Amino acid sequence: MHRLDAADRFVSAAGLRVRVRVTGAGPPLLMISGLGANIELWEPLTPLLASRQLICFDAPGSGSSAVPDRRYRMRDLADVVAAMLDRLELPWVDVLGYSLGGALAQELAHRHPLRLRKLILAATIPGIGAIQNQRTVIEFFDRRMAVAGSERRMRRLARLVGGRAAADPAILAAYEERRLRNPPSVRGYRLQLRAILGWSSLGWLHTLTAPTLVLAGGRDPIVPLVNSRYFTRLIPDCRRYVVADGGHLFMVDQPEDVVPVIEAFLSER
C-alpha cells in the first residue's frame, strides 16, 4: 500500500495521473529523481533548500504515479513534465535532474527551453556515447533491483552506489526505507529502462540555452567522473562541481556538501 504525505496531490498530465508534492515558498525548483525513485528519496535534501518552492513528483512508472500502457520515450516523458507544469500553473522553473532524472532534465531543456531558467545536472550522463563500466550498467539496470530489500540486494546496492552510503549501513538502510514507502513496480521500472535505451543528448547539448551546473561524484561507480566533461565542453554556459569522495547518492547521503553550491548557482543573476 502506497503511503502519501499531506502535501501530496495528483494531477493529470498528458493523460497520466502524476503524484506531485509542492512545498515551501520562493523561486520554483523542479526536482526530477532517478530510476525507480520516489518523492521520499529527496527527504535528506529538501529541508536544506528552505528558500525555494520545491516541486517533487513521482515520474511515470515510479511511486504512486501511473504506469503508462505503452512505451514512453524520453521525449514523451519530457512532454508529461511540461504538461504537469502547466497544470501547476508554473510558466518557468529551475530544474534539478538526478541520475536518470538528469537525462529527463536534459530532454526537457531541449524540447521546452522556455520553461527553464537554470539547469542542474547531478550524477548523470548524456546517454549513448557516455563512458561507463558495462558490468556496472548491466547490474544497475537489472529489473530485480526494483524488488524489495534482501541482504543480497543491499550488498549489490552498496557496491553499485559507492560513497558514504556504501561505507555506512545505516545510511543505506535509511535510503532503502524511503524507497520502500512507495516502491516502483517491476513494470514501471521496465518502462523507465526502456525510455532511456537508445537515447542520447550529445547531438544537441550545444543548443541548450539555460545556464547549467553539473554536479559529479568523484567516486561514482555508476557515472564515472569523466562523463561530466561532456557537459562542460558542449553546453555553452556550463560549470562543474566535483564532490571529491561522493558516490552515486551524494545528493542525498551528503547533501550538506552540495546545497551551498546549488544555492550559490541559483542565486546568481
Beta strands, then each sheet from edge to edge (+ up, - down):
strand 1: 8-13
strand 2: 16-23
strand 3: 28-32
strand 4: 53-57
strand 5: 93-98
strand 6: 116-122
strand 7: 212-217
strand 8: 238-243
sheet 1: 1+ 2- 4+ 3+ 5+ 6+ 7+ 8+
end
